Amino acid sequence: MAGRDANRGAKRAREARAALSLDERSPVACVLSAVESRADVIVCSLPEGVAGACVDGVLWVNGDEVARRQRFTLAHELGHHWIGHDASLEVDTVETLSGRTTNPFEIQANAFAAEFLVPRAGLSVDGAPTLEDIVRLAALYGVSAPMMLVRFRQLRIGSAAQAERLQAEIDAGEHVRLFDWLGLPAVDDRLARLVELPYLSPALRGSLLEAAVRGESGVPGWLTSAVDRVMRPALR
Protein backbone atom coordinates (compact mmCIF):
# COMPACT_ATOMS: atom_id res chain seq x y z
CA MET A 1 0.00 0.00 0.00
CA ALA A 2 2.78 2.45 0.90
CA GLY A 3 4.45 1.79 -2.44
CA ARG A 4 1.25 2.56 -4.30
CA ASP A 5 0.79 5.81 -2.35
CA ALA A 6 4.41 6.82 -3.00
CA ASN A 7 4.00 6.11 -6.71
CA ARG A 8 0.81 8.17 -6.81
CA GLY A 9 2.49 11.13 -5.12
CA ALA A 10 5.48 11.02 -7.47
CA LYS A 11 3.24 10.78 -10.53
CA ARG A 12 1.23 13.81 -9.45
CA ALA A 13 4.46 15.73 -8.85
CA ARG A 14 5.55 15.09 -12.43
CA GLU A 15 2.14 16.33 -13.57
CA ALA A 16 2.56 19.45 -11.44
CA ARG A 17 6.03 20.19 -12.80
CA ALA A 18 4.70 19.90 -16.36
CA ALA A 19 1.69 22.10 -15.60
CA LEU A 20 3.99 24.73 -14.08
CA SER A 21 6.29 24.60 -17.14
CA LEU A 22 9.20 23.27 -15.10
CA ASP A 23 11.85 21.27 -16.91
CA GLU A 24 11.60 17.59 -16.00
CA ARG A 25 15.23 17.49 -14.81
CA SER A 26 16.03 20.94 -13.46
CA PRO A 27 15.87 22.25 -9.87
CA VAL A 28 12.98 24.49 -8.84
CA ALA A 29 14.79 27.80 -8.41
CA CYS A 30 12.08 29.38 -6.22
CA VAL A 31 9.47 27.08 -4.74
CA LEU A 32 7.52 30.01 -3.29
CA SER A 33 7.07 31.63 -6.71
CA ALA A 34 6.14 28.32 -8.34
CA VAL A 35 3.56 27.49 -5.69
CA GLU A 36 2.03 30.96 -5.58
CA SER A 37 1.03 30.59 -9.21
CA ARG A 38 -1.50 27.98 -8.01
CA ALA A 39 -2.19 28.55 -4.31
CA ASP A 40 -1.96 31.16 -1.57
CA VAL A 41 0.80 30.83 1.01
CA ILE A 42 1.31 31.96 4.59
CA VAL A 43 4.80 31.85 6.08
CA CYS A 44 4.77 32.55 9.81
CA SER A 45 6.12 31.45 13.16
CA LEU A 46 4.58 28.14 14.18
CA PRO A 47 5.10 26.08 17.34
CA GLU A 48 8.22 23.96 17.60
CA GLY A 49 7.69 20.65 15.85
CA VAL A 50 5.05 22.01 13.45
CA ALA A 51 6.29 22.23 9.86
CA GLY A 52 3.21 23.47 8.05
CA ALA A 53 -0.36 22.78 7.00
CA CYS A 54 -2.79 22.76 4.11
CA VAL A 55 -6.16 24.23 5.09
CA ASP A 56 -8.90 25.16 2.62
CA GLY A 57 -6.43 25.71 -0.20
CA VAL A 58 -4.08 27.91 1.85
CA LEU A 59 -0.60 26.50 2.39
CA TRP A 60 1.15 27.26 5.67
CA VAL A 61 4.90 27.05 6.32
CA ASN A 62 6.88 27.46 9.54
CA GLY A 63 9.11 30.44 8.74
CA ASP A 64 11.35 29.73 11.73
CA GLU A 65 12.85 26.72 9.94
CA VAL A 66 15.86 26.98 7.62
CA ALA A 67 15.07 27.69 3.97
CA ARG A 68 15.82 24.16 2.74
CA ARG A 69 13.28 22.71 5.18
CA GLN A 70 10.75 25.38 4.26
CA ARG A 71 11.11 24.42 0.59
CA PHE A 72 10.33 20.78 1.35
CA THR A 73 7.43 21.74 3.61
CA LEU A 74 5.92 24.00 0.95
CA ALA A 75 6.32 21.30 -1.70
CA HIS A 76 4.67 18.82 0.69
CA GLU A 77 1.72 21.16 1.30
CA LEU A 78 1.42 21.76 -2.45
CA GLY A 79 1.21 17.99 -2.77
CA HIS A 80 -1.80 17.87 -0.43
CA HIS A 81 -3.43 20.68 -2.41
CA TRP A 82 -2.60 19.30 -5.85
CA ILE A 83 -3.68 15.75 -5.10
CA GLY A 84 -6.91 17.02 -3.54
CA HIS A 85 -6.62 15.77 0.01
CA ASP A 86 -9.29 16.60 2.55
CA ALA A 87 -9.21 20.17 3.87
CA SER A 88 -9.56 18.93 7.46
CA LEU A 89 -6.04 17.49 7.56
CA GLU A 90 -4.14 17.96 10.80
CA VAL A 91 -1.01 20.13 10.85
CA ASP A 92 2.11 18.50 9.45
CA THR A 93 4.79 17.84 12.02
CA VAL A 94 8.53 17.60 11.47
CA GLU A 95 8.26 13.86 12.13
CA THR A 96 5.62 13.45 9.43
CA LEU A 97 7.77 15.21 6.84
CA SER A 98 10.73 13.08 7.90
CA GLY A 99 8.81 10.03 6.71
CA ARG A 100 7.76 8.68 10.10
CA THR A 101 4.13 8.16 9.13
CA THR A 102 1.78 5.47 7.88
CA ASN A 103 -0.94 7.93 6.83
CA PRO A 104 -1.48 7.39 3.06
CA PHE A 105 -2.12 11.11 2.47
CA GLU A 106 1.18 12.00 4.12
CA ILE A 107 3.07 9.29 2.21
CA GLN A 108 1.66 10.71 -1.02
CA ALA A 109 2.56 14.29 -0.07
CA ASN A 110 6.10 13.31 0.95
CA ALA A 111 6.60 11.46 -2.34
CA PHE A 112 5.17 14.46 -4.20
CA ALA A 113 7.63 16.81 -2.47
CA ALA A 114 10.61 14.54 -3.15
CA GLU A 115 9.84 14.18 -6.86
CA PHE A 116 8.84 17.84 -7.23
CA LEU A 117 12.11 19.11 -5.75
CA VAL A 118 14.49 16.34 -6.87
CA PRO A 119 13.02 14.72 -10.01
CA ARG A 120 14.08 11.19 -10.78
CA ALA A 121 14.87 12.19 -14.37
CA GLY A 122 17.57 14.63 -13.28
CA LEU A 123 19.36 12.56 -10.65
CA SER A 124 22.31 10.38 -11.65
CA VAL A 125 25.78 9.68 -10.30
CA ASP A 126 28.77 8.11 -12.06
CA GLY A 127 30.20 5.28 -9.99
CA ALA A 128 29.75 4.76 -6.26
CA PRO A 129 28.11 7.82 -4.67
CA THR A 130 30.26 9.89 -2.33
CA LEU A 131 29.42 12.43 0.33
CA GLU A 132 30.57 15.14 -2.09
CA ASP A 133 27.97 13.90 -4.59
CA ILE A 134 25.31 14.17 -1.91
CA VAL A 135 26.37 17.66 -0.83
CA ARG A 136 26.74 19.09 -4.34
CA LEU A 137 23.38 17.73 -5.48
CA ALA A 138 21.68 18.90 -2.28
CA ALA A 139 23.00 22.41 -2.92
CA LEU A 140 21.95 22.28 -6.57
CA TYR A 141 18.39 21.16 -5.83
CA GLY A 142 17.96 23.29 -2.71
CA VAL A 143 17.35 20.47 -0.25
CA SER A 144 19.22 19.16 2.79
CA ALA A 145 21.94 16.53 2.53
CA PRO A 146 19.91 14.08 4.68
CA MET A 147 16.96 14.51 2.32
CA MET A 148 19.20 13.93 -0.71
CA LEU A 149 20.47 10.71 0.84
CA VAL A 150 16.86 9.60 1.35
CA ARG A 151 16.33 10.30 -2.36
CA PHE A 152 19.36 8.17 -3.23
CA ARG A 153 17.89 5.32 -1.20
CA GLN A 154 14.47 5.72 -2.83
CA LEU A 155 15.95 5.62 -6.33
CA ARG A 156 18.42 2.85 -5.41
CA ILE A 157 21.46 4.92 -6.33
CA GLY A 158 24.36 3.03 -4.79
CA SER A 159 24.34 -0.07 -2.62
CA ALA A 160 22.88 -0.48 0.85
CA ALA A 161 26.41 -0.58 2.28
CA GLN A 162 27.30 2.70 0.57
CA ALA A 163 24.11 4.29 1.88
CA GLU A 164 24.99 3.21 5.42
CA ARG A 165 28.47 4.72 5.08
CA LEU A 166 27.02 7.98 3.80
CA GLN A 167 24.48 8.01 6.63
CA ALA A 168 27.28 7.64 9.18
CA GLU A 169 29.16 10.56 7.61
CA ILE A 170 26.05 12.73 7.70
CA ASP A 171 25.29 11.73 11.29
CA ALA A 172 28.83 12.91 12.16
CA GLY A 173 28.14 16.31 10.57
CA GLU A 174 30.72 15.87 7.83
CA HIS A 175 28.28 17.16 5.20
CA VAL A 176 28.17 20.57 6.92
CA ARG A 177 31.95 20.90 6.93
CA LEU A 178 32.14 19.75 3.32
CA PHE A 179 29.49 22.25 2.23
CA ASP A 180 31.50 25.08 3.77
CA TRP A 181 34.81 23.80 2.37
CA LEU A 182 33.40 23.54 -1.16
CA GLY A 183 32.05 27.09 -0.91
CA LEU A 184 28.67 26.10 -2.33
CA PRO A 185 26.05 28.86 -2.62
CA ALA A 186 23.08 28.92 -0.27
CA VAL A 187 19.65 28.37 -1.77
CA ASP A 188 18.26 31.54 -3.36
CA ASP A 189 14.55 30.87 -2.91
CA ARG A 190 12.44 33.88 -1.92
CA LEU A 191 11.70 31.93 1.24
CA ALA A 192 15.32 32.52 2.28
CA ARG A 193 14.97 36.26 1.76
CA LEU A 194 11.86 36.86 3.85
CA VAL A 195 12.80 39.34 6.57
CA GLU A 196 9.51 39.99 8.34
CA LEU A 197 6.96 37.39 9.34
CA PRO A 198 4.16 36.71 8.79
CA TYR A 199 4.38 36.72 5.00
CA LEU A 200 1.12 36.32 3.11
CA SER A 201 0.59 35.95 -0.63
CA PRO A 202 -0.67 39.16 -2.26
CA ALA A 203 -4.26 37.87 -2.57
CA LEU A 204 -4.48 37.45 1.22
CA ARG A 205 -3.18 40.87 2.21
CA GLY A 206 -5.76 43.11 3.84
CA SER A 207 -8.11 40.18 4.38
CA LEU A 208 -9.75 38.97 7.58
CA LEU A 209 -7.42 35.97 7.39
CA GLU A 210 -4.40 38.28 7.63
CA ALA A 211 -6.00 40.04 10.60
CA ALA A 212 -6.50 36.68 12.31
CA VAL A 213 -2.91 35.63 11.64
CA ARG A 214 -1.67 38.90 13.13
CA GLY A 215 -3.90 38.48 16.18
CA GLU A 216 -5.91 41.63 15.53
CA SER A 217 -9.27 42.32 17.16
CA GLY A 218 -12.63 42.20 15.43
CA VAL A 219 -12.04 38.85 13.71
CA PRO A 220 -14.99 36.41 13.72
CA GLY A 221 -14.63 33.63 16.25
CA TRP A 222 -14.92 30.86 13.66
CA LEU A 223 -11.95 32.30 11.75
CA THR A 224 -9.88 32.74 14.90
CA SER A 225 -10.56 29.10 15.76
CA ALA A 226 -9.57 27.98 12.26
CA VAL A 227 -6.29 29.90 12.45
CA ASP A 228 -5.61 28.58 15.95
CA ARG A 229 -5.80 25.05 14.54
CA VAL A 230 -2.57 25.81 12.68
CA MET A 231 -0.82 28.42 14.80
CA ARG A 232 -1.68 26.92 18.20
CA PRO A 233 -2.44 23.25 17.57
CA ALA A 234 -2.96 20.74 20.35
CA LEU A 235 -0.14 18.35 19.46
CA ARG A 236 -0.36 14.82 20.79
Buried (B, 14 or more C-beta within 10 A) or exposed (E): EEEEBBEBBBBBBBEBBEEBEBEEEEBBEBBBEBBBEBBBBBBBEBBEEBBBBBBEEBBBBBBBBEBBBBBBBBBBBBBBBBBEBEEEBBBBBBEBBBBEBEEBBBBBBBBBBBBBBBBBEBBEBEEEBBBEBBBBBBBBBBBBBBBBBBBBBBBEBBEEEBBEBBBEBBEEEBBEEBBEEEEBEEBEBBBBEBEEBBBBBEEBEEEBBBBBBEEEEEBEEEBBEBBEBBBEBEEE
